Amino acid sequence: MSFAETALLGALAGFTIFLGLPLGRVRRLDDRARVGLAMLAVGILAFIFVDVMEHAVGLLEDAVLGFKDGSHTLGHAIGFAALLAAGFALGLAGLATLERRLRTRSMPPMAGGALDVAPAERSPTTVSHARKQALQTGMTIALAIGLHNFAEGLAIGVSASTGEIALATVLIVGFALHNATEGLGIVGPLGAVRPSWRWLLVAGLVGGGPTFVGAMVGYSVNSAPLELAFYALAGGAVLYVIGEIWNGMRRYGHRELGLWMLSAGFFLGVATDMVVAYGGG
């Protein structure tokens, strides 16, 4: 498979994320629908967290086993452990710090963030600030998903460059199906906020574009530390976003519905990932 073909198919795998994004434009969702959609997104994100951390820990275990059999030094294994810890902390605490600094100081305090403002408590000023924070949270989700998708793109590129065409093809199909659900993960937590088409375009590029970039990088460079760094960053970022959404949805109620939808979202992620597993990815 040539570099151009790999880049084209990597783009196809990444940009299926746009299939779910238009749901963010749907009007007149009641509280039950908002909670259901947001918690479905949490389920998808929970699966992504498990998936990326499994890959990250797997790379660390390979380094430890390499030290055990003498193919790597102890410093190599310790370096991988430090990279995993630092990347995870940067994705979790670093993202929280960055988001806090990006918020305008004129915004009124909101316990739990923009998504925690109940409809009855919203004044015009509060609604404006809540909209900004909700869109900011949605873009943070897109960024976290983008980090995850970059690592997926690396897998596509490496498979294609080493001549494993069948595996690369299955990875592309599997990731395309999986990424189609990630659009829901971005727009689900927005609640009553209706994003513009321009915002959806940017969110799709941030979330899906890295698959395309990762495929090109993976075709040219095979770097386990680079892959580990992006998996660790993605894991921390996804965990942070899950906490923000969960906290924001509490005041809407419908706890049982939310948990059922979370379960559905998680197993939706599992189902789409089965295609990748079938191909040996």
Steps between C-alpha positions, in 0.01 A plus 500: 500500500648835397537806719227683305257209537576475870439872550173488305365201691620648829296810419197280428539324834530829689232709338214258563486691828292755308214249472395552862572872536183634330294365794632800691270719288182317603260731687247444778667227699343452845704424811464124458632518144789723607601268782464196277712645220764636738532173690513303175798722419652422843467129423683545170770704674529238775572238236757729337667545840523124553624451144776760509624402846510135395726595209712730719552239772570240230788710367637538853473125559691437177780722632508311831503163323777632277707576811422152634624323187798731459391679182449833683666671794341584834521867407287430193224346713519778760489760224181346359343499849590866549365588155170327579468676836596842364274471196202390707551782752537754222182378333302503826626779725660697217178512303306611807750781559490608137121507491484704820741758361307526175180591679417869513532640851174687461306172495297444818599200715318184397530197723594211280539709186265622228314172471399521866268799456139389534252654253303676775814682620602647166493875446592641156854577622540159658374331183759685293783395730365145526490476120865605476607251763293218347656558159842517662434168672387350170820616331701353788330167431591535132863563598509193725349286226749648253794386714350151506442503125857609429620181667248300294634667185852395598382138506354536150818657362735246658293207367493645150872581494599147608295340222222365723231611256223278633557622855520863391173466308318346795640767731372771267151348484491438874621847594258657251207326670635586844561866414144532371382461861745759631301787352233414758766522768568860401146637462322286759611704804403835344145463632278788389788681329464493120844536338555674170595309188840670517553374856406147392746522211785605730408233758498236228842608375642502854355158582529319167788674325771341720414156358605630160816664640584193707471272197755711313736516799465127567582420138825696527600457866454198726552633853372316808576797734298731274209257500518461879507877551181552301320209664592636845390854412174368355429288807542790740299738282213257453480431875485873570218549250301207642515660844383837366202353315399272787509790745301722267221251437421428866256787546283391210405181685400184309784308663383153397448606140847653498662181625317288243612735223856499634497121477361518146771746396773283644383190316451700182871576523573132564291395198680733260838395638424133432568560131851615587552204733383261229769634270768454763530870588 
